[in-house]
Amino acid sequence: MTLRSRAARFTVHGALGLCAEVVFTAAHDSLRPRRVTLRGRTSLWMFPVYGLAQPLFEPVHETM
């Protein structure tokens, strides 16, 4: 495994984690009363957290 592929997978997992968090928070806010807008929230500090969780996600992906 090369460093380039590790960095690419880190970036992809980080970006997908941020996107999933934005979708989840927007869906959660849509269930609240008096909320008309779909406003998703996230923090850029979560990018490395999702990227570093990549070794946990890959074995699950391989078994699927």
N, C-alpha and C positions, 0 to 999 in steps of 0.2 A: 504494500500500500504506500503510495507516494504522499509526500506532504501536500502536494497540490490537491489531490483528491480528498484528503482529510479536511483541508481548509474549505473546499467547495461544499462538502457535506455539512460541515459546521455552519457555513453561511446559509445553506438551504434549510437546515433544521431550525436555525434561529429565526429566519424569515417566516417560515411556516408556523412556528410557535407564536410569533407576534400576530400574524394574520388570524390564527385561530382564536387568540385571546380577544382581539377586536371584535370578531364575529360573535363570540360568546357574550361579551359584555353588552354589545348592542342588543342581542336577543334577550338578555336578562332585563335590560332597561325597558324593553318594549312591553314586558309583562306588568310593569308597575303602572298603577293608575296615574292619570294626569301627565303622562309622558307621550308627546306626539312625535318627537324626533328619535331616530335611531342613532345614538351617539355611542360609539365604541371607544374604549379607553385602553391604553397600555402605557408602558414605560420603556424607554430604550435600554434601561438597566436589565430588562428581562431577556434581551437578545443573547447575552452570553449564557444565561441560565438555560435557555432552550437549546443553545448550541452545545453546551456541555452535557446535556441530557441525551445527546445523540447515541452514545454507547448503550444506553438503556433501550432506545427505540429500535435499533437495528436488529437485535435478536428477535424481537416481536415481529418485525417486518419479514425476517427470514422464515419464521414459522408459519406465517400467513401464506 
